[in-house]
Amino acid sequence: MIDRAGLMHACGSSRWVEIMAKADLSTREAMHEAADRAFAQLASWDIREAMNHHPRIGDLKAASASDAREQAGAASAGDDVKRALLEGNRAYEARFGHIYLVCATGKSGREMLEILNARLANDPETELAVAAEEQRKITHLRLDKLWDEEQRT
């Protein structure tokens, strides 16, 4: 059974974890359905809490081993892209008041930079909704990893 610590790693919203702790997690499908139902109940501050549990894109010094694997594209980017991500993160945070969040799995550093630059044009409300959807995607990927680990034990 996936414990609260695993759930908190999947999504850093304490409200989401509380909802999930009471949900049916007996199958992968039930777990994903519960995750989406829980997401639908979150307020903007819950999303911001979850986002605060992520390192900045490209900040691999602050990343855990699993975060670093998710951001492998940023790690393998050239110095010019890494610098641009750092600068873009600063501009994004100044504009929106929260970190830039993107489901980085499978994306190159350049792709993440292009997405960041495009999203800077969003208004704050739209951007929070976009970031929330990225959080949802990340959560589902992390839940799959947790599920797979549980099945191996």
C-alpha positions as CSV (number, residue, x, y, z in Angstrom):
1,M,0.0,0.0,0.0
2,I,1.3,3.4,-0.9
3,D,2.0,5.4,2.3
4,R,1.6,9.1,3.0
5,A,5.3,9.8,2.4
6,G,5.0,8.3,-1.1
7,L,1.9,10.3,-1.7
8,M,3.6,13.5,-0.5
9,H,6.4,12.8,-3.0
10,A,3.9,12.3,-5.8
11,C,2.2,15.6,-5.0
12,G,3.3,18.0,-2.3
13,S,-0.2,19.2,-1.4
14,S,-1.1,18.1,2.1
15,R,-4.8,18.4,1.2
16,W,-4.3,16.1,-1.8
17,V,-2.4,13.6,0.4
18,E,-5.3,13.6,3.0
19,I,-7.9,13.0,0.3
20,M,-5.8,10.2,-1.3
21,A,-5.1,8.6,2.0
22,K,-8.8,7.9,2.3
23,A,-9.2,6.8,-1.3
24,D,-9.4,3.4,-3.0
25,L,-5.9,2.7,-4.2
26,S,-6.4,-1.0,-4.7
27,T,-5.7,-0.9,-8.5
28,R,-3.6,1.4,-10.7
29,E,-6.8,2.6,-12.4
30,A,-8.5,3.3,-9.1
31,M,-5.4,5.2,-7.9
32,H,-5.4,7.4,-11.0
33,E,-9.1,8.1,-10.8
34,A,-8.8,9.0,-7.1
35,A,-5.8,11.3,-7.9
36,D,-7.9,13.2,-10.5
37,R,-10.8,13.5,-8.1
38,A,-8.5,14.8,-5.5
39,F,-7.0,17.3,-7.9
40,A,-10.5,18.6,-8.7
41,Q,-10.9,19.5,-5.0
42,L,-7.7,21.6,-4.7
43,A,-7.7,25.3,-4.4
44,S,-5.0,27.6,-5.8
45,W,-3.0,27.6,-2.5
46,D,-3.0,23.7,-2.5
47,I,-1.5,23.8,-6.0
48,R,1.1,26.4,-4.9
49,E,1.9,24.1,-1.9
50,A,2.5,21.2,-4.2
51,M,4.6,23.4,-6.5
52,N,6.8,24.4,-3.6
53,H,7.9,20.8,-3.3
54,H,9.7,20.9,-6.6
55,P,13.2,22.2,-7.4
56,R,13.5,24.8,-10.1
57,I,13.9,23.4,-13.6
58,G,17.6,23.1,-14.2
59,D,18.5,23.5,-10.5
60,L,19.9,20.0,-10.1
61,K,21.8,20.9,-6.9
62,A,18.5,21.2,-5.2
63,A,17.0,18.1,-6.9
64,S,16.6,14.7,-5.3
65,A,17.7,11.7,-7.3
66,S,14.2,11.1,-8.7
67,D,13.8,14.9,-9.5
68,A,17.1,14.8,-11.3
69,R,16.0,11.8,-13.4
70,E,12.8,13.7,-14.3
71,Q,14.9,16.7,-15.3
72,A,17.5,14.7,-17.2
73,G,16.9,16.9,-20.3
74,A,17.9,20.0,-18.4
75,A,21.0,18.3,-17.0
76,S,22.3,17.3,-20.4
77,A,21.6,20.7,-21.9
78,G,24.4,23.0,-23.0
79,D,25.6,25.8,-20.8
80,D,23.8,28.4,-22.9
81,V,20.4,26.6,-22.3
82,K,21.2,26.1,-18.6
83,R,21.9,29.8,-18.2
84,A,18.8,30.7,-20.2
85,L,16.7,28.4,-18.0
86,L,18.1,30.1,-14.9
87,E,17.3,33.5,-16.2
88,G,13.9,32.4,-17.5
89,N,13.1,30.9,-14.0
90,R,13.8,34.2,-12.4
91,A,11.6,36.1,-14.9
92,Y,8.8,33.6,-14.5
93,E,8.9,33.7,-10.7
94,A,8.9,37.5,-10.8
95,R,5.9,37.5,-13.1
96,F,3.8,34.8,-11.5
97,G,5.0,34.5,-7.9
98,H,5.7,30.8,-8.1
99,I,8.2,28.4,-9.7
100,Y,8.0,27.4,-13.3
101,L,6.6,23.9,-13.4
102,V,6.6,21.6,-16.4
103,C,6.3,17.9,-16.7
104,A,10.0,17.5,-17.7
105,T,10.1,13.8,-18.3
106,G,11.2,13.2,-21.9
107,K,11.8,16.8,-22.7
108,S,15.1,18.3,-23.7
109,G,16.4,21.4,-21.9
110,R,15.8,23.4,-25.1
111,E,12.1,22.2,-25.1
112,M,11.7,23.2,-21.5
113,L,13.1,26.6,-22.2
114,E,10.9,27.1,-25.2
115,I,7.8,26.2,-23.1
116,L,8.9,28.5,-20.4
117,N,9.3,31.4,-22.8
118,A,5.9,30.8,-24.4
119,R,4.2,30.6,-21.0
120,L,5.6,33.9,-19.9
121,A,3.0,35.5,-22.2
122,N,0.1,33.9,-20.1
123,D,-1.9,36.0,-17.7
124,P,-1.4,34.8,-14.0
125,E,-4.8,33.0,-13.8
126,T,-4.2,31.1,-17.0
127,E,-0.6,30.3,-16.0
128,L,-1.7,28.9,-12.6
129,A,-4.1,26.6,-14.4
130,V,-1.4,25.5,-16.8
131,A,1.0,24.9,-14.0
132,A,-1.7,22.9,-12.1
133,E,-2.1,20.6,-15.1
134,E,1.6,20.1,-15.3
135,Q,1.6,19.2,-11.6
136,R,-1.2,16.7,-12.3
137,K,0.9,15.1,-15.1
138,I,3.9,14.9,-12.8
139,T,1.8,13.4,-10.1
140,H,0.5,10.6,-12.3
141,L,4.0,9.7,-13.5
142,R,5.2,9.6,-9.9
143,L,2.1,7.5,-8.9
144,D,3.0,5.0,-11.6
145,K,6.5,4.7,-10.2
146,L,5.2,4.2,-6.7
147,W,2.7,1.6,-7.9
148,D,5.5,-0.3,-9.8
149,E,7.8,-0.2,-6.7
150,E,4.9,-1.5,-4.6
151,Q,4.3,-4.4,-7.0
152,R,8.0,-5.4,-6.8
153,T,8.0,-5.7,-3.0
